[in-house]
Amino acid sequence: MIIKDFRLHLVNAVVWILRSGAQLRLLPLSQWKWNSLFKRVVRWCSNSVWKDLHVKCIRDPDLQSVFADSTVIRAHACAAVAAGSTNQAEGLGRSVSGYSTKLLAITDGSGNPIDFVLTQGQASDILVELTSTGTEAFMADKSYDCDALIAVIEQENMIAVIPSKSNRITPRPCDFFAYKEHHLIECFFGKIKHYRRIFARYEKKAKNYMGFVRFVSSLIWLR
């Protein structure tokens, strides 16, 4: 019982930080000692505890189709210059939105998160390597209309439900009735951005930021 209460108290403290977006130093003493919380959260990020939790929470995903999209996250100045690393290695760069990072997500047909890739804010969306999971259709917006990506999708025996770019000489066919469901991944981004620690990035290390993303994804699966 003591161990269970200890873990629950830890989770409550992490949720408080996620929802408020406050600095760890501002964590109320009634919640947790901020330095102890920081060390434990970082250790769990390094040991992939948050990622393992997310994977364990995935139950019966709707893989009739998967959605792909990305969102640009503004990065605070305190996220810059991680010791012994570079902005490129930590997925930090500069886009039209300023100093930023980009979160690429794959969700199932119900808009529940399956996997992520974190890149620099100015990086192209078409970076995800696909592996066959029994999915029938891969849905994405027109920014993913790339011959190389579509070839990979078809090699995995999936249907590419991706609208053609306006500059494509010969537009590709697209099932726009099925494409209407693509809004579900946008709804997912809206859900995770209710957590202000996700809405803006304060972490210098990509693994620490992704730890928070994975934990929030677990909460969405547990709804």
MDAnalysis code that builds the backbone (N, CA, C; Angstrom):
import MDAnalysis as mda
import numpy as np

u = mda.Universe.empty(669, n_residues=223, atom_resindex=np.repeat(np.arange(223), 3), trajectory=True)
u.add_TopologyAttr("name", ["N", "CA", "C"] * 223)
u.add_TopologyAttr("resid", np.arange(1, 224))
u.add_TopologyAttr("resname", ["MET", "ILE", "ILE", "LYS", "ASP", "PHE", "ARG", "LEU", "HIS", "LEU", "VAL", "ASN", "ALA", "VAL", "VAL", "TRP", "ILE", "LEU", "ARG", "SER", "GLY", "ALA", "GLN", "LEU", "ARG", "LEU", "LEU", "PRO", "LEU", "SER", "GLN", "TRP", "LYS", "TRP", "ASN", "SER", "LEU", "PHE", "LYS", "ARG", "VAL", "VAL", "ARG", "TRP", "CYS", "SER", "ASN", "SER", "VAL", "TRP", "LYS", "ASP", "LEU", "HIS", "VAL", "LYS", "CYS", "ILE", "ARG", "ASP", "PRO", "ASP", "LEU", "GLN", "SER", "VAL", "PHE", "ALA", "ASP", "SER", "THR", "VAL", "ILE", "ARG", "ALA", "HIS", "ALA", "CYS", "ALA", "ALA", "VAL", "ALA", "ALA", "GLY", "SER", "THR", "ASN", "GLN", "ALA", "GLU", "GLY", "LEU", "GLY", "ARG", "SER", "VAL", "SER", "GLY", "TYR", "SER", "THR", "LYS", "LEU", "LEU", "ALA", "ILE", "THR", "ASP", "GLY", "SER", "GLY", "ASN", "PRO", "ILE", "ASP", "PHE", "VAL", "LEU", "THR", "GLN", "GLY", "GLN", "ALA", "SER", "ASP", "ILE", "LEU", "VAL", "GLU", "LEU", "THR", "SER", "THR", "GLY", "THR", "GLU", "ALA", "PHE", "MET", "ALA", "ASP", "LYS", "SER", "TYR", "ASP", "CYS", "ASP", "ALA", "LEU", "ILE", "ALA", "VAL", "ILE", "GLU", "GLN", "GLU", "ASN", "MET", "ILE", "ALA", "VAL", "ILE", "PRO", "SER", "LYS", "SER", "ASN", "ARG", "ILE", "THR", "PRO", "ARG", "PRO", "CYS", "ASP", "PHE", "PHE", "ALA", "TYR", "LYS", "GLU", "HIS", "HIS", "LEU", "ILE", "GLU", "CYS", "PHE", "PHE", "GLY", "LYS", "ILE", "LYS", "HIS", "TYR", "ARG", "ARG", "ILE", "PHE", "ALA", "ARG", "TYR", "GLU", "LYS", "LYS", "ALA", "LYS", "ASN", "TYR", "MET", "GLY", "PHE", "VAL", "ARG", "PHE", "VAL", "SER", "SER", "LEU", "ILE", "TRP", "LEU", "ARG"])
u.atoms.positions = np.array([
    [0.823, -1.197, 0.000],
    [0.000, 0.000, 0.000],
    [0.865, 1.258, 0.000],
    [1.960, 1.223, 0.759],
    [2.857, 2.376, 0.818],
    [3.469, 2.640, -0.556],
    [3.894, 1.542, -1.255],
    [4.480, 1.687, -2.581],
    [3.459, 2.246, -3.561],
    [2.229, 1.748, -3.482],
    [1.180, 2.222, -4.378],
    [0.909, 3.700, -4.134],
    [0.810, 4.132, -2.877],
    [0.568, 5.536, -2.566],
    [1.739, 6.397, -3.027],
    [2.951, 5.871, -2.894],
    [4.151, 6.596, -3.320],
    [4.091, 6.864, -4.822],
    [3.749, 5.868, -5.608],
    [3.684, 6.028, -7.051],
    [2.540, 6.949, -7.451],
    [1.409, 6.835, -6.763],
    [0.269, 7.700, -7.066],
    [0.620, 9.155, -6.782],
    [1.326, 9.386, -5.677],
    [1.746, 10.737, -5.324],
    [2.687, 11.289, -6.395],
    [3.570, 10.449, -6.914],
    [4.490, 10.856, -7.976],
    [3.728, 11.214, -9.239],
    [2.778, 10.372, -9.636],
    [1.993, 10.625, -10.848],
    [1.201, 11.923, -10.713],
    [0.617, 12.166, -9.543],
    [-0.132, 13.401, -9.328],
    [0.760, 14.626, -9.504],
    [1.998, 14.530, -9.018],
    [2.937, 15.643, -9.153],
    [3.287, 15.889, -10.616],
    [3.484, 14.816, -11.377],
    [3.809, 14.960, -12.804],
    [2.625, 15.560, -13.555],
    [1.423, 15.127, -13.234],
    [0.229, 15.677, -13.882],
    [0.095, 17.164, -13.575],
    [0.404, 17.555, -12.349],
    [0.344, 18.978, -11.970],
    [1.295, 19.799, -12.827],
    [2.525, 19.298, -13.016],
    [3.505, 19.991, -13.838],
    [3.029, 20.060, -15.289],
    [2.479, 18.961, -15.791],
    [2.021, 18.912, -17.179],
    [0.894, 19.903, -17.443],
    [-0.095, 19.923, -16.555],
    [-1.258, 20.777, -16.786],
    [-0.950, 22.249, -16.571],
    [-0.145, 22.559, -15.569],
    [0.135, 23.951, -15.239],
    [1.221, 24.553, -16.132],
    [2.175, 23.711, -16.584],
    [3.301, 24.215, -17.342],
    [4.301, 24.969, -16.492],
    [4.162, 24.875, -15.180],
    [5.028, 25.628, -14.268],
    [6.417, 25.014, -14.181],
    [7.368, 25.815, -13.746],
    [8.702, 25.309, -13.496],
    [8.665, 24.312, -12.339],
    [9.566, 23.335, -12.400],
    [9.606, 22.334, -11.332],
    [9.872, 22.970, -9.975],
    [10.598, 24.074, -9.956],
    [10.902, 24.746, -8.699],
    [9.649, 25.288, -8.021],
    [8.593, 25.487, -8.813],
    [7.344, 26.033, -8.271],
    [6.383, 24.947, -7.800],
    [6.805, 23.708, -7.873],
    [5.957, 22.605, -7.420],
    [5.675, 22.748, -5.923],
    [4.396, 22.739, -5.511],
    [4.082, 22.854, -4.084],
    [4.721, 21.719, -3.282],
    [5.217, 22.031, -2.113],
    [5.856, 21.018, -1.277],
    [4.892, 19.906, -0.909],
    [3.595, 20.238, -0.909],
    [2.594, 19.206, -0.599],
    [2.516, 18.159, -1.692],
    [2.980, 18.509, -2.908],
    [2.963, 17.576, -4.021],
    [4.221, 16.705, -4.026],
    [5.390, 17.346, -3.997],
    [6.645, 16.599, -4.076],
    [7.797, 17.572, -3.925],
    [8.953, 17.097, -3.519],
    [10.156, 17.913, -3.557],
    [10.623, 17.990, -5.006],
    [10.739, 19.213, -5.516],
    [10.925, 19.389, -6.956],
    [12.205, 18.717, -7.454],
    [13.290, 18.773, -6.699],
    [14.543, 18.202, -7.167],
    [14.460, 16.676, -7.235],
    [13.789, 16.081, -6.263],
    [13.600, 14.625, -6.271],
    [12.730, 14.207, -7.451],
    [11.691, 15.009, -7.721],
    [10.813, 14.710, -8.851],
    [11.581, 14.810, -10.163],
    [12.387, 15.854, -10.303],
    [13.164, 16.045, -11.532],
    [14.092, 14.855, -11.774],
    [14.810, 14.426, -10.756],
    [15.753, 13.319, -10.919],
    [15.024, 12.030, -11.295],
    [13.876, 11.785, -10.673],
    [13.145, 10.549, -10.962],
    [12.548, 10.572, -12.366],
    [11.976, 11.722, -12.771],
    [11.385, 11.830, -14.103],
    [12.454, 11.641, -15.177],
    [13.618, 12.283, -14.994],
    [14.709, 12.147, -15.955],
    [15.202, 10.708, -16.020],
    [15.292, 10.054, -14.872],
    [15.738, 8.658, -14.850],
    [14.739, 7.774, -15.579],
    [13.464, 8.023, -15.396],
    [12.442, 7.230, -16.088],
    [12.461, 7.501, -17.588],
    [12.776, 8.734, -17.980],
    [12.898, 9.043, -19.408],
    [14.081, 8.291, -20.013],
    [15.200, 8.265, -19.287],
    [16.404, 7.583, -19.772],
    [16.191, 6.080, -19.873],
    [15.370, 5.530, -18.984],
    [15.116, 4.086, -18.959],
    [13.881, 3.679, -19.758],
    [13.314, 4.630, -20.523],
    [12.141, 4.372, -21.384],
    [10.918, 3.903, -20.603],
    [10.809, 4.303, -19.339],
    [9.647, 3.906, -18.532],
    [8.372, 4.515, -19.090],
    [8.418, 5.794, -19.463],
    [7.220, 6.448, -19.987],
    [6.804, 5.836, -21.330],
    [7.783, 5.509, -22.167],
    [7.469, 4.875, -23.454],
    [6.866, 3.494, -23.235],
    [7.430, 2.725, -22.317],
    [6.895, 1.394, -22.026],
    [5.471, 1.492, -21.485],
    [5.217, 2.525, -20.661],
    [3.860, 2.734, -20.131],
    [2.886, 3.003, -21.264],
    [3.303, 3.846, -22.212],
    [2.447, 4.151, -23.359],
    [2.138, 2.883, -24.159],
    [3.165, 2.086, -24.432],
    [2.979, 0.861, -25.209],
    [2.039, -0.100, -24.483],
    [2.181, -0.201, -23.169],
    [1.331, -1.099, -22.390],
    [-0.127, -0.638, -22.392],
    [-0.338, 0.665, -22.523],
    [-1.701, 1.197, -22.485],
    [-2.434, 1.048, -23.814],
    [-1.702, 0.740, -24.880],
    [-2.343, 0.560, -26.189],
    [-3.089, -0.767, -26.190],
    [-4.404, -0.696, -26.259],
    [-5.238, -1.893, -26.237],
    [-6.214, -1.864, -27.414],
    [-6.169, -2.902, -28.231],
    [-7.089, -3.060, -29.359],
    [-7.155, -1.814, -30.244],
    [-6.017, -1.355, -30.778],
    [-6.051, -0.192, -31.670],
    [-6.829, -0.486, -32.946],
    [-7.488, 0.528, -33.465],
    [-8.230, 0.415, -34.717],
    [-7.253, 0.609, -35.869],
    [-6.724, -0.491, -36.383],
    [-5.710, -0.430, -37.429],
    [-6.274, -0.632, -38.827],
    [-7.582, -0.434, -38.961],
    [-8.123, -0.456, -40.322],
    [-7.503, 0.682, -41.132],
    [-7.187, 1.770, -40.437],
    [-6.468, 2.871, -41.060],
    [-5.621, 3.555, -39.995],
    [-4.539, 4.205, -40.425],
    [-3.730, 5.008, -39.509],
    [-3.590, 6.406, -40.102],
    [-3.450, 7.389, -39.213],
    [-3.316, 8.776, -39.633],
    [-1.920, 9.280, -39.291],
    [-1.388, 10.118, -40.145],
    [-0.085, 10.739, -39.902],
    [-0.209, 12.246, -40.056],
    [0.426, 12.959, -39.162],
    [0.442, 14.416, -39.258],
    [1.496, 14.937, -38.287],
    [1.716, 16.236, -38.311],
    [2.698, 16.828, -37.415],
    [2.179, 18.148, -36.874],
    [2.763, 18.588, -35.795],
    [2.447, 19.888, -35.223],
    [3.742, 20.527, -34.758],
    [3.839, 21.823, -34.932],
    [5.037, 22.566, -34.523],
    [4.826, 23.079, -33.103],
    [5.798, 22.822, -32.245],
    [5.752, 23.230, -30.847],
    [6.757, 24.357, -30.636],
    [6.303, 25.479, -30.110],
    [7.227, 26.562, -29.801],
    [8.125, 26.148, -28.641],
    [9.395, 26.407, -28.781],
    [10.365, 26.071, -27.741],
    [10.769, 27.330, -26.982],
    [10.773, 27.229, -25.659],
    [11.197, 28.341, -24.824],
    [12.717, 28.487, -24.910],
    [13.203, 29.675, -24.627],
    [14.649, 29.920, -24.687],
    [15.424, 29.019, -23.739],
    [14.810, 28.605, -22.629],
    [15.511, 27.752, -21.666],
    [15.703, 26.332, -22.182],
    [15.091, 25.997, -23.321],
    [15.266, 24.661, -23.896],
    [16.536, 24.553, -24.728],
    [17.208, 25.673, -24.958],
    [18.362, 25.688, -25.847],
    [19.641, 25.209, -25.170],
    [20.552, 24.731, -26.007],
    [21.933, 24.420, -25.628],
    [22.010, 23.425, -24.470],
    [21.611, 22.194, -24.736],
    [21.784, 21.120, -23.756],
    [23.264, 20.781, -23.637],
    [23.747, 20.609, -22.422],
    [25.165, 20.330, -22.198],
    [25.576, 19.038, -22.892],
    [26.676, 19.092, -23.641],
    [27.184, 17.908, -24.318],
    [26.363, 17.457, -25.497],
    [25.483, 18.316, -26.015],
    [24.638, 17.935, -27.143],
    [24.498, 19.129, -28.081],
    [23.666, 18.969, -29.104],
    [23.412, 20.045, -30.065],
    [21.915, 20.193, -30.272],
    [21.523, 21.346, -30.797],
    [20.108, 21.563, -31.087],
    [19.584, 20.545, -32.092],
    [20.401, 20.178, -33.052],
    [19.968, 19.199, -34.049],
    [19.698, 17.849, -33.400],
    [20.574, 17.422, -32.514],
    [20.392, 16.136, -31.839],
    [19.173, 16.142, -30.934],
    [18.813, 17.310, -30.398],
    [17.678, 17.405, -29.477],
    [16.392, 17.822, -30.181],
    [16.424, 17.883, -31.515],
    [15.202, 18.198, -32.255],
    [14.747, 19.641, -32.112],
    [15.690, 20.565, -32.041],
    [15.368, 21.987, -31.916],
    [15.900, 22.734, -33.132],
    [15.097, 23.624, -33.683],
    [15.518, 24.382, -34.847],
    [14.688, 25.636, -34.997],
    [14.755, 26.248, -36.158],
    [14.017, 27.483, -36.396],
    [13.163, 27.340, -37.651],
    [11.881, 27.578, -37.480],
    [10.932, 27.529, -38.589],
    [10.239, 28.878, -38.667],
    [9.188, 28.967, -39.475],
    [8.425, 30.215, -39.568],
    [7.790, 30.569, -38.231],
    [7.662, 29.583, -37.355],
    [7.088, 29.819, -36.029],
    [8.134, 30.272, -35.019],
    [9.391, 30.399, -35.460],
    [10.457, 30.782, -34.549],
    [11.212, 29.568, -34.043],
    [11.786, 29.706, -32.858],
    [12.537, 28.607, -32.243],
    [11.547, 27.508, -31.884],
    [11.713, 26.335, -32.474],
    [10.645, 25.339, -32.359],
    [11.154, 23.918, -32.531],
    [10.261, 23.007, -32.227],
    [10.472, 21.585, -32.449],
    [9.209, 21.042, -33.112],
    [9.340, 19.972, -33.872],
    [8.179, 19.413, -34.575],
    [7.900, 18.006, -34.078],
    [6.637, 17.771, -33.738],
    [6.202, 16.458, -33.269],
    [5.403, 15.781, -34.363],
    [5.941, 14.682, -34.918],
    [5.229, 13.889, -35.914],
    [4.560, 12.724, -35.201],
    [3.289, 12.516, -35.490],
    [2.528, 11.491, -34.788],
    [1.865, 10.525, -35.762],
    [1.719, 9.288, -35.305],
    [0.932, 8.268, -35.991],
    [-0.173, 7.843, -35.025],
    [-1.412, 7.930, -35.461],
    [-2.530, 7.493, -34.619],
    [-3.307, 6.392, -35.318],
    [-4.103, 5.675, -34.540],
    [-4.948, 4.642, -35.142],
    [-6.199, 5.281, -35.730],
    [-7.119, 4.468, -36.201],
    [-8.309, 4.974, -36.859],
    [-9.252, 5.730, -35.963],
    [-9.038, 5.655, -34.654],
    [-9.870, 6.391, -33.700],
    [-9.173, 7.652, -33.187],
    [-7.978, 7.908, -33.707],
    [-7.250, 9.091, -33.283],
    [-6.454, 8.904, -32.010],
    [-6.206, 7.655, -31.606],
    [-5.404, 7.385, -30.419],
    [-3.935, 7.202, -30.803],
    [-3.015, 7.755, -30.010],
    [-1.604, 7.785, -30.397],
    [-0.930, 6.420, -30.374],
    [-0.153, 6.149, -31.423],
    [0.591, 4.896, -31.524],
    [2.090, 5.131, -31.423],
    [2.601, 6.130, -32.174],
    [4.045, 6.375, -32.142],
    [4.343, 7.811, -32.531],
    [5.589, 8.231, -32.254],
    [5.992, 9.613, -32.492],
    [7.418, 9.681, -33.033],
    [7.709, 10.803, -33.690],
    [9.076, 11.161, -34.067],
    [9.221, 12.649, -33.755],
    [10.323, 13.024, -33.110],
    [10.577, 14.423, -32.780],
    [11.711, 14.940, -33.661],
    [11.473, 16.041, -34.366],
    [12.472, 16.609, -35.271],
    [12.581, 18.110, -35.035],
    [13.513, 18.725, -35.754],
    [13.620, 20.173, -35.720],
    [12.394, 20.817, -36.369],
    [12.079, 22.027, -35.948],
    [10.867, 22.687, -36.417],
    [10.802, 22.873, -37.917],
    [11.957, 23.033, -38.574],
    [11.961, 23.289, -40.021],
    [12.070, 22.014, -40.849],
    [12.148, 20.854, -40.197],
    [12.345, 19.589, -40.924],
    [11.090, 19.182, -41.690],
    [11.292, 18.424, -42.735],
    [10.170, 17.907, -43.526],
    [9.399, 16.869, -42.735],
    [8.102, 16.767, -43.027],
    [7.264, 15.771, -42.357],
    [7.598, 14.353, -42.802],
    [8.106, 14.194, -44.019],
    [8.256, 12.866, -44.609],
    [9.568, 12.247, -44.129],
    [9.552, 11.790, -42.878],
    [10.744, 11.203, -42.278],
    [10.478, 9.851, -41.645],
    [9.224, 9.452, -41.576],
    [8.857, 8.244, -40.841],
    [9.042, 7.007, -41.707],
    [9.762, 6.012, -41.189],
    [9.884, 4.727, -41.879],
    [8.681, 3.871, -41.523],
    [8.020, 3.335, -42.521],
    [6.801, 2.572, -42.305],
    [7.095, 1.084, -42.194],
    [6.395, 0.441, -41.300],
    [6.453, -1.015, -41.196],
    [5.031, -1.544, -41.224],
    [4.834, -2.659, -41.862],
    [3.496, -3.220, -42.013],
    [2.935, -3.681, -40.680],
    [1.710, -3.239, -40.366],
    [1.043, -3.641, -39.124],
    [-0.351, -4.181, -39.411],
    [-0.585, -4.598, -40.635],
    [-1.907, -5.080, -40.986],
    [-2.875, -3.953, -41.289],
    [-2.365, -2.738, -41.442],
    [-3.201, -1.582, -41.714],
    [-3.634, -1.569, -43.174],
    [-4.882, -1.194, -43.402],
    [-5.396, -1.153, -44.765],
    [-5.090, 0.170, -45.462],
    [-5.159, 1.276, -44.714],
    [-4.999, 2.592, -45.338],
    [-4.105, 3.492, -44.492],
    [-3.315, 4.287, -45.185],
    [-2.455, 5.288, -44.557],
    [-2.972, 6.648, -44.990],
    [-3.454, 7.454, -44.031],
    [-4.067, 8.738, -44.351],
    [-3.195, 9.884, -43.851],
    [-3.012, 10.882, -44.703],
    [-2.234, 12.059, -44.356],
    [-2.653, 13.201, -45.265],
    [-2.265, 14.420, -44.893],
    [-2.629, 15.562, -45.725],
    [-1.681, 15.678, -46.914],
    [-1.895, 16.690, -47.741],
    [-1.159, 16.795, -49.014],
    [0.327, 17.070, -48.844],
    [0.769, 17.458, -47.644],
    [2.209, 17.650, -47.440],
    [2.964, 16.325, -47.516],
    [2.234, 15.216, -47.429],
    [2.841, 13.886, -47.530],
    [2.742, 13.318, -48.946],
    [2.283, 14.136, -49.889],
    [2.160, 13.683, -51.279],
    [3.541, 13.658, -51.915],
    [4.212, 12.539, -51.737],
    [5.581, 12.367, -52.237],
    [5.666, 10.985, -52.886],
    [6.191, 10.913, -54.094],
    [6.253, 9.647, -54.821],
    [7.010, 8.576, -54.044],
    [8.106, 8.972, -53.378],
    [8.905, 7.998, -52.629],
    [8.114, 7.423, -51.460],
    [7.388, 8.284, -50.735],
    [6.592, 7.810, -49.599],
    [5.442, 6.935, -50.067],
    [4.763, 7.349, -51.118],
    [3.635, 6.574, -51.632],
    [4.099, 5.202, -52.111],
    [5.294, 5.140, -52.687],
    [5.846, 3.852, -53.115],
    [6.066, 2.929, -51.922],
    [6.562, 3.484, -50.820],
    [6.771, 2.681, -49.608],
    [5.441, 2.198, -49.048],
    [4.431, 3.073, -49.048],
    [3.103, 2.702, -48.555],
    [2.536, 1.546, -49.364],
    [2.664, 1.627, -50.668],
    [2.129, 0.564, -51.531],
    [2.925, -0.724, -51.382],
    [4.228, -0.627, -51.115],
    [5.033, -1.825, -50.880],
    [4.579, -2.559, -49.626],
    [4.036, -1.793, -48.666],
    [3.530, -2.397, -47.429],
    [2.070, -2.841, -47.566],
    [1.578, -2.862, -48.819],
    [0.205, -3.311, -49.121],
    [-0.854, -2.460, -48.426],
    [-0.585, -1.152, -48.357],
    [-1.556, -0.218, -47.811],
    [-2.041, 0.717, -48.916],
    [-3.200, 1.302, -48.697],
    [-3.756, 2.275, -49.628],
    [-3.363, 3.667, -49.149],
    [-2.797, 4.463, -50.035],
    [-2.404, 5.828, -49.675],
    [-3.587, 6.772, -49.885],
    [-4.189, 7.201, -48.779],
    [-5.291, 8.167, -48.850],
    [-4.693, 9.541, -48.568],
    [-4.099, 10.116, -49.606],
    [-3.376, 11.380, -49.492],
    [-3.768, 12.264, -50.664],
    [-4.357, 13.433, -50.424],
    [-4.704, 14.332, -51.526],
    [-3.468, 14.779, -52.296],
    [-3.633, 15.035, -53.571],
    [-2.520, 15.471, -54.407],
    [-2.214, 16.949, -54.171],
    [-0.932, 17.281, -54.282],
    [-0.540, 18.682, -54.219],
    [-1.043, 19.408, -55.459],
    [-1.214, 20.714, -55.333],
    [-1.761, 21.496, -56.445],
    [-0.818, 21.550, -57.640],
    [0.485, 21.336, -57.401],
    [1.441, 21.405, -58.510],
    [1.729, 20.045, -59.140],
    [1.024, 19.016, -58.729],
    [1.212, 17.700, -59.357],
    [0.591, 17.718, -60.741],
    [1.365, 17.312, -61.735],
    [0.899, 17.362, -63.124],
    [-0.296, 16.440, -63.339],
    [-0.177, 15.212, -62.841],
    [-1.282, 14.258, -62.960],
    [-1.782, 13.932, -61.555],
    [-2.897, 14.540, -61.124],
    [-3.401, 14.302, -59.767],
    [-3.694, 12.830, -59.528],
    [-3.364, 12.363, -58.337],
    [-3.619, 10.984, -57.952],
    [-5.052, 10.856, -57.453],
    [-5.663, 9.676, -57.604],
    [-7.002, 9.472, -57.036],
    [-6.929, 9.433, -55.512],
    [-7.959, 9.942, -54.860],
    [-7.997, 9.969, -53.393],
    [-9.421, 9.731, -52.929],
    [-9.590, 8.872, -51.952],
    [-10.904, 8.588, -51.389],
    [-11.229, 9.684, -50.370],
    [-11.854, 10.762, -50.836],
    [-12.105, 11.910, -49.958],
    [-13.172, 11.615, -48.911],
    [-14.026, 10.637, -49.170],
    [-15.017, 10.246, -48.151],
    [-14.302, 9.661, -46.935],
    [-13.315, 8.780, -47.184],
    [-12.531, 8.227, -46.076],
    [-11.622, 9.282, -45.458],
    [-11.140, 10.218, -46.286],
    [-10.195, 11.234, -45.811],
    [-10.823, 12.169, -44.776],
    [-12.158, 12.231, -44.753],
    [-12.838, 13.086, -43.776],
    [-12.475, 12.716, -42.338],
    [-12.086, 11.447, -42.127],
    [-11.730, 10.999, -40.779],
    [-10.367, 11.516, -40.330],
    [-9.634, 12.151, -41.241],
    [-8.287, 12.624, -40.898],
    [-8.308, 13.676, -39.790],
    [-9.462, 14.305, -39.576],
    [-9.542, 15.326, -38.536],
    [-9.289, 14.752, -37.143],
    [-9.381, 13.424, -37.011],
    [-9.196, 12.805, -35.692],
    [-7.783, 13.010, -35.153],
    [-6.794, 13.051, -36.037],
    [-5.434, 13.277, -35.543],
    [-5.262, 14.740, -35.130],
    [-5.975, 15.643, -35.781],
    [-5.948, 17.035, -35.346],
    [-6.600, 17.168, -33.972],
    [-7.658, 16.397, -33.754],
    [-8.299, 16.385, -32.432],
    [-7.331, 15.862, -31.372],
    [-6.511, 14.879, -31.746],
    [-5.520, 14.357, -30.811],
    [-4.525, 15.433, -30.409],
    [-4.031, 16.199, -31.390],
    [-3.098, 17.284, -31.069],
    [-3.762, 18.305, -30.146],
    [-5.045, 18.540, -30.377],
    [-5.768, 19.457, -29.495],
    [-5.830, 18.941, -28.071],
    [-5.995, 17.641, -27.915],
    [-6.075, 17.047, -26.575],
    [-4.753, 17.184, -25.821],
    [-3.645, 16.864, -26.486],
    [-2.382, 16.890, -25.764],
    [-1.934, 18.322, -25.481],
    [-2.422, 19.291, -26.268],
    [-2.012, 20.675, -26.026],
    [-2.818, 21.337, -24.918],
    [-3.779, 20.609, -24.336],
    [-4.383, 21.081, -23.095],
    [-3.363, 21.024, -21.961],
    [-2.346, 20.209, -22.142],
    [-1.266, 20.109, -21.158],
    [-0.195, 21.121, -21.574],
    [-0.028, 22.151, -20.778],
    [0.818, 23.269, -21.185],
    [2.291, 22.886, -21.288],
    [2.683, 21.807, -20.618],
    [4.074, 21.362, -20.734],
    [4.311, 20.695, -22.092],
    [3.229, 20.342, -22.790],
    [3.321, 19.818, -24.152],
    [3.148, 20.953, -25.152],
    [2.228, 21.861, -24.841],
    [1.918, 22.997, -25.713],
    [3.170, 23.829, -26.004],
    [4.051, 23.951, -25.020],
    [5.325, 24.646, -25.188],
    [6.426, 23.747, -24.635],
    [7.578, 23.779, -25.284],
    [8.679, 22.921, -24.841],
    [9.660, 23.717, -23.984],
    [9.904, 23.211, -22.788],
    [10.860, 23.817, -21.870],
    [12.067, 22.901, -21.640],
    [11.959, 21.640, -22.024],
    [13.019, 20.668, -21.766],
    [14.153, 20.794, -22.783],
    [15.374, 20.784, -22.287],
    [16.529, 20.820, -23.169],
    [16.696, 19.500, -23.905],
    [16.461, 18.389, -23.231],
    [16.665, 17.065, -23.797],
    [15.389, 16.567, -24.473],
    [15.551, 16.047, -25.686],
    [14.405, 15.514, -26.419],
    [13.758, 14.350, -25.664],
    [14.575, 13.504, -25.020],
    [14.033, 12.344, -24.312],
    [13.139, 12.764, -23.153],
    [13.459, 13.917, -22.515],
    [12.629, 14.382, -21.407],
    [11.295, 14.928, -21.910],
    [11.336, 15.682, -23.009],
    [10.092, 16.181, -23.582],
    [9.223, 15.027, -24.064],
    [9.841, 14.048, -24.726],
    [9.077, 12.909, -25.223],
    [8.544, 12.059, -24.080],
    [9.205, 12.065, -22.940],
    [8.673, 11.358, -21.783],
    [7.325, 11.918, -21.376],
    [7.208, 13.258, -21.376],
    [5.930, 13.887, -21.061],
    [4.886, 13.562, -22.130],
    [5.302, 13.583, -23.410],
    [4.363, 13.267, -24.502],
    [3.845, 11.838, -24.358],
    [4.735, 10.913, -24.024],
    [4.332, 9.511, -23.868],
    [3.384, 9.338, -22.689],
    [3.644, 10.065, -21.600],
    [2.779, 9.941, -20.424],
    [1.379, 10.465, -20.726],
    [1.300, 11.622, -21.408],
    [-0.005, 12.161, -21.790],
    [-0.724, 11.209, -22.743],
    [0.021, 10.574, -23.646],
    [-0.574, 9.606, -24.568],
    [-1.166, 8.428, -23.806],
    [-0.489, 8.017, -22.735],
    [-1.011, 6.936, -21.893],
    [-2.326, 7.349, -21.247],
    [-2.404, 8.597, -20.787],
    [-3.637, 9.090, -20.170],
    [-4.785, 9.101, -21.171],
    [-4.485, 9.439, -22.431],
    [-5.529, 9.446, -23.463],
    [-6.042, 8.031, -23.711],
    [-5.149, 7.047, -23.753],
    [-5.579, 5.658, -23.941],
    [-6.383, 5.146, -22.757],
    [-6.153, 5.679, -21.572],
    [-6.835, 5.208, -20.382],
    [-8.202, 5.855, -20.164],
    [-8.565, 6.802, -21.032],
    [-9.858, 7.463, -20.874],
    [-11.010, 6.481, -21.067],
])
